[in-house]
Amino acid sequence: MDEVIPRKPRFPGRFKTFSVSEFTDREKGIDSRLLVFSQGSRAKVVEYLWLKFLWDELSKQEFRLFLTLPEVLNSEIKMNALKAILLFPKKIIRKRLNKFEKLLSLKISSKERYHGFRSRLDVEIYEIKRKLHRSPKYSGYCRTPSAVGSKRRGASGIPEALTPPDYEIKNDIVDWYHLLTVGEINLFSGRVIFHPDES
C-alpha cells in the first residue's frame, strides 16, 4: 500500500514542490522518491543545499536529496568539490573554490549567500515509496524465427549508436579537481599559477 503523501508543508505561505527518483527496483516492485516542498524554485533548492553543504552540515535527508539531484551529479564543480573534500579539509576547499570562482567571474559560493538563502528559504523533504506492478519475466521464447529479427550483416543500428554526435564532444578548459587540490589553472593553453591559500 502506498504511503500517505502530505498535501502541503508545515511552513506557512505559498510553496513549490518537485520530486526526484532515488531508486526503482522492478523485481521487488518498489519505487522510492524524495518529495520536496520549498518556498523557492528547484534551482534555488539546489543552490541552497550546495551552500549549506559548503558552510554548514546537511541533515541526513538533505544529503540524500543532494546526492540524488541531477543538477549536482552533472555539475563538474560540485562533484569535484565533493571528491576534493575527501582529501582536504572543507575549509581549504571552500577558500580555493571561492577564489577561483572570483578569478573566473563565476557566482561566488560565499557564506553571505548561504545566510541569505537560510533566512528566506524553507525546505521540507519526504520519502515516498510506491509499489509497482511487477513486469513479467522474459522467458526467451519466440513464437517464430522472424520475431528474432534479421541476421544479415549491416542490419543493426549499433555502429550509429556508438558514434557520439559532435555536440557531445566537450573541450573542458578548467580541470576543477586539479584546481581545487593542486591550486593551478590552465586557460587557453597558457597557465595561470594561483596559490589560493595565500591571502
N, C-alpha and C positions, 0 to 999 in steps of 0.2 A: 504494500500500500504506500502511495506517495506521501512524503512528509508535508505538513501544512506550511504553505508559503505565506510569510507575513505580507499583508496588503499594503502596509505603509511603515516607515521607520519610526523610531521613538522620538527623534528630534522634530520640532515644530516647523511649519512653513513648507514652502514648495520643495520638491525633491525630484531627482532624476534617478533612473535605475538602468542597470545593464547586468548581464550575466556572462560568465566565462566558463567554458568547459574545462574541468580539471582532469577527468578521465572517463572513458566509456569502455565497459567490459561487456562485449556482446555475448560471450559464453555464459557469464553469470547473469546477464540481463540487467546490468546496473549502469546508470548514467549519473555521474556526480558533477555538479556545477556549483559555482560560487555566485551568489546573487548579491549585488551591490546597490545600496541606497546612498545617495550623496546629494549635497546641495549644489554641486557643480557638475560639469560635463565629465565624460570618461577621460578625456585628455588631462583635465585638472586633477582627477583622482590619481592618474599615473604619475604626474609631476609631484603631487603631494607625497605619495608613497616613496618616490625616489629621494626627495629631500629629507623625509623622515628617516629613511634608511641611512642617509649620509650623516645626519646631525643628531639622531636620536636612536631609539630602538623600536623596531616594528613588533607588533604583537604577533603571536603565532598565526592567527587568521590573516592578518595583513601580509605577513611574509609568504604565506601560501598563495594569496592573490597576486602578490608582487612577482613571484616566480612562475605564475601561470599566464600573465598578460603577454600577448604577442608583442606589444609595444616595448616591453622590456627585453624579451628573448631575442627580438630582431634588432635591438639597438647595440651598435658596436661599442659606444661609450659605456653604457650601463653594464653590459656583460663583461667587458674588460676591466671595469672598476671592481666588479664582484670578484673576478679572478685575482686581481692585484691585491685586494684586501685579505686574501688568504695568505699572502706573503709579507705584507707590510701592515702596520697599524692604520686604522681608519683615518686617524688624524693626519698622517703623512699623505695618504691618497687624496683626502679632501683638499689639502693645501695645493698639491700638484694639479689636481683637476681644476680647481678654481683659477689658478694662474694660467694654465694652458687654455681654458675657456676664454679668458680675457685676451690672451695673446691671439687667439683665432677668431675673436669677435663673436663668440657664442654666448648664449644666455647663461649667466653665471649661477651655479648651484650654491648660492650663498645661504648663510644662516638667517639673514634678514628675510629672504624669500620664504624660507621654511616657516618662520614665525608668522609671516603674513598669511600663508596657507592654513596654518594651525588655528589661527584666530577666527577664520571665517568659513572653514570647510569642515562639515561633519560627514563622516563616512561610517556606514554600518555594513557588515559582511555576514551573510548567512550561507550555510552549506545546504544545498538541496540535492537529495538523492531520489531518483526515479527508477522504477522498474520498467525495463524494456521487454518487448516481445522477443523471445529468442529466435534467431534465424535458424532455419532447418539446416542440418549439417549436409555438406556436399558428399554424395556417395561415390562420385566418379562415373556413374552410369550414364551412357549416352544412348539414346534411342536409335540413332542412325549414324553412320560414319560421316555424313555431311554436317552433323551438328558440331563435329570437332573443328571443322574449318579446312581450308586449303593447305596442302602440304607442299605446294610449289614454292620454289625459291623466289624471294622478292615479294612474296605476298604480305609479309609482316611489315608494320609501320615502325618497328623498333629503331632502325637507324635514324629516322627523323626525330623520334622522341629523345634519343641520346644526344642530339646536336643542340646545344643551347643557343637560343636566339641572341642576336647581338646586344640587345638591351640588358641582358643578364650579366654581361661581362663588366666587372667593376674595376676602376682604376683608383684604388684607395690611396689617397695622398698621405693620410695620417695613420700610423700604427699605434692605436691608443694603448695597447698593452705595453709596448715598448716605451711609450711616452710616460705612462704612469709608474712603471717600475724602474726605468733607467734615467729618464729625465732629459731626453733629446727628441727632436722632431725633424723630419725631412720634408721640405717644401719644394716642389718643382725642381727636383734633382740638386737643389742646394741644401745645405744643412745649417740649421739654426740650433746651436747648442744652448740649452737653457737649464739652469740649476734651480728648480722650483723650491727647494728647501732653503734657499738663501733669501733673506729679506731684502 
